[in-house]
Amino acid sequence: MCRTSARIRSRTAASLVGAALLALAPVLAHPPASAASAADPPSAPRAVIVTWARLAADTGDPGGRLTAPEEALWQGLVSAAMYNAVVGVEGRYEPYKWQARGPRGASAEAAAATAAHDVLLHYFPSAAGKLKAAHTASLAAVPDGEAEDRGVEFGRRAARHVIRLHPGTPRGAEPAYPAAPGSWRPTPPAHEPFGSAWLGRLRPLLLDRADRFRPPPPPALTSEVYTADFAEVKSYGARTGSRRSPQQTATALFFTKLDLQGALADRAERFDLDLVDTARLYAAVNTVQADAVIAAWEAKLHYGTWRPVTAIREADTDGNPHTAPDPAWEPLLKTPAHPDYLSGHTTAAGALTRTLTLLSGSPRLDLTVTSVTARKTRHYTYARDYDQDVVDARVWAGIHTRTADLAGTATGRKVAAWALTRYFRPLP
């Protein structure tokens, strides 16, 4: 038969899950002693998932125009479409907000590649040439014939379904906050407006509403907690004259931009996951990450609290006699253009570690992750160590208060625990 013409889941959150987690029986075996590098070429048949997740990162970040939180959204949508395409053909797990089943004998690999291609093409039409070439290359690994054709057609259906669920991004006026102590305002040096504010208005992929796990308000400016937060970030987060140790500085720099998709590829390789479990791994992690970002940005929009650099420079206005201003204070890292409370990075981290431990049914995280900016790789055996490092890193970088970081971690864990009792479950 002719080629298709278009060839082209911390202990502290365990009580939230309870008996429902019995449905999430471990699907991962203990990994072999020798870990494969995330840079190694992926092996079939999971290669299609790994390849298109990497391509989603490249396509969704042309020239660095997308922020890391925005990239999380596209990864979630692409991974959800591939997951539906694969389990629709192979079964084993419940599809994502869908009941369709693929035709008998369809190629799950062709379906996954097509689903990813069509989702990315819908949101990034300017990348049509690159996407078509990648689709053609993916289908070249699938034998020509009816199985491939059926897989391509089912992949298109999977993509259309995800696009119908999430047709676009809600833009709108940038939020405005009063020019008052404690309120967010653009930060130096660029004084950029609230970045990616629309994420806080987006319908989540898994959660029923974005504010389901909105944390309680941040501490008052005159409270003991705020005073302690202020003193810590002022002392440890300064660019010069800080109390950071070299190791603390290294940790702050490590957690700037991480290769999460590479970490998932490494995990799939070391645990020898098949196509179905690889699709589930990527879909669970990436959709929960997307919802963690949406939940964090909803809280940022709602509370709109000032960043450490503003709080320290304008401490003479906060009504707190225990905070001294330093008009020249600068953080180690450039402050991202959005409010302090809560931390988006720690929200995503809590969601990541909780998702992985729930999927494996073990408190052991066993995550190897590479920092794109620091060009270093770290291995984390337990979730609590990873979460703690991310919390500390944002304080030592001078860009978040510890309270904002801890609130983020707790929120991310709640998002993951809620989502994984409802999605990506084994079929009866």
N, C-alpha and C positions, 0 to 999 in steps of 0.2 A: 504494500500500500504506500501511497505517496506520503512524503513528509508533510506535516501540517503547514499550511501556507503561512501561519503566524509564527513560525519557529523562532522562530525568531526567539518549680518552693524553702532565739535566746531563751533560753529557758524562761525568762520573765514573761514571755507572752504565751507560754504553753497552756495556761489555764483558759485562755481565750478560745482555744481550739477544741479541747476535750475529746469526747468520743468520736466526734466527726472526723478526726484525723486518721481513724482506722481505715478510712477509705483511701488514704494516701500511703499505702504500703510502700516500703522502699523498693525502688526499681534499680538502684545502683549497687553494684557489687563493690567490694573493696578494690581500690585501684592497684595496679601492679606497682612494684617497687620503683621502677624507672619511669619517670614522668616524661611525656612527650612535650616538646616545645610548642608553644602556641603558634610559632612561626612556621612549623612544619606544614607541608601541604596536607590538607584534609584528605581522609581516605573514604572511599565509597562504602555504603551509600549515603552516609550523613554529610558528605561533602557539599551537597546542594544547599543544605541549611546554613552551614558555615560560610560558604561562598557568598550567598545572597545577603546574609547579615553583615558581612564585611562591605559588600557593595552598597547596602543601605546606608552605612556610615559615610562612605565616599560620596554617594549621590546626594544625601541629605545635608552635606556640609560643603557645598561648592565654594571654594575660596575662603572658607572660614566664616561664612555669613550667618550660619546657624549657631546658636548657643548649644552647650551640652544638654540643658533641659529640653530644648526643642528637638534635638536629635533623639532623645529618649522616646518622644512621641512617635516618630517615624519608625524607629526600631520596633516599638510595640505593635504598630499596625501591620508592618511587613511580617513580623513573626507570627502574629495571630492568623494572618491569611495563609501562610505556609503551613501552620499547625492544622488549620481546618482542611486544607487540601490533602495533607498526609493522613490524618485520622479519618477523614471522610472516605478514603480509599482503604486504609489498613485497619481501621477500628482501634480497639484497646482503650481509648480515652474518649471522654465526652467532647464533642466539638465546642468551639467558642460561639455561644449565642446563635447556634445554627442546628438544624436537624437533618440537613441533606447528607446523603451518602453517595459516594462516587460510583460510577459504573463498574460492573464486574470486569476485572482484568486490567483496569486502568493503571498506568504507571504513576506511582506516588511521587517519584522524583520529577517527572515532567510536570505534574500538577503543582508541586511546591515551587519550582522555578517560574512557572507561568504566573502563579498567584503573586509572588514577590515582584516579578517584572511589571505586572499590570497595576499593582498598588503604587509602586514608585513612579511609573509613567503617569498615572493620574495626578499625583501631587507635584511631580517634577517633569513636566513635558519637555522642557529644554534639554533633558538628558536622554532623549529618545534614542539617539545614535548609540551611545554607550550601553544603554539598557538592551537594545536589540542585539548588539554583538554579544553581550553576556548571556542573553537568552539562547541565542544560537549555540554558543559554546556549551551551555548546560544540556541542551537537547541532544548535542552530539554524543553525549555519554549514555544516551538512552537508545536502545535499538529502534530502528524505524518500524512503523507498523501501527496496528490498531490500538495497542496499549498506550503508545505515545500519544496518538491523536486523542484518545479518550482522556488521558491525563491532562493534556493541554486544555481541553474544553472544560474539564472540571476545575482546573486551576483558575480559569477565567471566572467561573461561577463563584469560587471562593473569594477572589479579589473583589468582585462586584458586591458581594455581601458585606465585606468589611468596609468598603467605601460607602455603601448605603448607611451603615451604622455610624460612620464618622465622615460625613460629606465634606467638611471644611473646617477652618479655624475661625473662631469668633473674634474679629478685630474690634476696635472701638477706641474711644478717647482714652488717653493715658490717665491713670488715677491722679487725683490731686489731694494733697494732705496739708493741713494747716501749718503755717510757719510757726510752730510752737515746740518747746523742748520735748524731746522724745519722739517727735514725728520724723518720718523719713524725708530726706531731701537728697537730690543728686550729690554724689560724692566726688572729691578730687581724685585724680587730676582732671579728668575729662568732663565731670559733671553731667554725665549722660542721663537721659530719662529712664524710668522704670523699664528694665529690659524684659521682654517676653511676658508682659503683664497679662496678655490674653490667655496664657496657660491656666491662670486661676479662674477663668470663666468657662473653661472647656468642659464638656461632658466627659466624665471618666470612662475608661475602657471597661473596667470591672466594677468599681464602686457604684452604688446606686446614686450617690451625690458626692460632690467634691468636699463638702464640709462635714462629712460623717465623723471624721476623727480630728476635727479642728481642736487644737489644744487650748487649755484655759489661757487667759490673758497673761502677758509677760509681767514680771515684777514691777512694782511702782518705782519711780526714779529715786525715791527716798528710802527704799527698803534695804534691809541688810543684804539680801540676795543680789540686788542690783549693784550695791556698793562693792561686794566681793567680785562680781563679774567684771565691773569696771576696772578694779585694781589689777586683776589678773591679766586681762587683755592688754591693758596699758603697759604692764611690766614685761610680759612675755611676747607680745605681738608686735612690738616696735621694730621698725626697720633697722635702726641703729640704737646702741646702748641698751639692748634688751637683756633679760635674764635667761634667754634660751640657751640650752646646750647645743653643741653641733648636731647631736642626734635628733634633738627636737626640731632644729631647723630642717634637717633632712626629711623628717616626717611631714613637716608643713609643706615642703616643696613636692614631696612624692604625691600627695593627694590633691593635685591640681587638675590633671586630666588623665584618666585611667582608660586602658584598653579593655573595657568590659567584654566586648564581643570576643576578643582574643582569649580572655579568661574562660569564657564559656566553651570556646573551641578546645582549649587545653583540657577542660573538665570532661568534655565529651570523648576526647581521645584517650585520656588516662583511664576513664571508667568504661571504655569500649562500648559506648551507647550505640544502639542501632538508629536507623532513620527516624522511627516513631518517637523514641525517647529523646533523641536530640531535638526534634521539632518541639516536643513538650517542654524540654529544658529552656530553650530559647523563648518560646511563647510565654511561659510562666514568668521567667525573670524579666523579660522586656515589657510585658504588659503591666506587671506589678510596679516596675520602675517608672513607667509612664504615669501610672496613677499616683505614685508617691510624689512625683514632681507636681502633678496637678493639685494634690492635697496641700503640698508645701506652698505653692504659689497662691492658692486660695487663702491660706492663712496669712501670707505676706500681704496680700491685697487687703484683707480684713483688718489687720493690726497696724500695718504701716509704721514700724518702729525704726528709729534711726540706727545707723551703723556705728561701730566703735569709733571710726575716725571722726565722725560728727560729734558723738557723745563726748569724746575726749577734748576735742578742740573747743567745744561750747559748754563745758562742764560748769562754767560760772552761771549758766542759765537754768540748771536742772533742779535748783532748790535743795540740793543735797550738800551739807557742809563737809562731807567726807570725800568728795570728789574734787580734785584740783584740775583746772584746765591746763592744756598744753597746746597752744595755737599752732605749733609747728610739728606736732606728732604725725608720724606716717606709719602705716602698717607695713609688714614685710612684703605682702603681696598686694597688688592692686585690688581695691574693693569692688566686687561685682555690683552692677547697677540695679539692685533691688534690696528691699528691707532686710533687717537682721533676723527678725522672728517670724518663722522659724528657719533653721538652716536647710536649704534644699539638698546640699550634699549629704548631710547626715541622715536626712529623711530617706534618700535613695539608698544609702548604705544599710540602714536598718531594714529596709524592704528587701534588699539583695540578700543579706545574710539569713533573714528569716525565711525567705523563699527557698534558698538552697538547703537549709536544714530541714525544712518541712518536706521538700521533695525527696530527700535522702532518708528521712526518718531517723536522723542521727544528730546529736549536738555538735558533732565534728563538722567544721566548715570545709576544710581541705580545699582552700582556694589559692591558686597562684595567679597573681595579677601584676601587670606591668604598668608603670607610670610612663605615659607618652612624653611628658615634659622632662622628668628627671632621668629617663632612660635607665631605670632600675626595676628589678623584679623582686617581689616579696611573696612569701608563702605564709598563709594564715591557717593554723590548725583549728582554731576555735573562733566562733562568731564574735564572742565578747571582745577578743583582742583586736579584731578588725574594726568593730564599732568604736572601741575606745581610741584607737589611733586616728580614726576620722574625726571624732569629737575633738581630740587634742589638737589635731592638725589645723583646724579652722581657728582655734584660739591662738595658737602659736603663729599662725599667719597674720593675725591682727584683724581678721575680717568678720569674726562672729564672737558673740558672748557664749560662755559655756551653757547658760540656760537655754539659749536658742538652739544650740547643738543637741543637748539632751532631749529637748522637746521634739526635735526632728527625728532622732533615733527611735523614740517611743512611738511616734506617729507612723514611721515607716514600717515598724514591726506590726502595728495594728492593721495597716493596710494589707500587708502580706497574709497575715493570719485570717483576716476576713475573706480575702479573695480566694485563698486556696482551699477553703471549705466549700466553695461554690463553683470553682472552675478547674479545669484540667484534671478532673477526677477519673479514675479507672471506670470503664464500663462494667455493669453488673456481670 
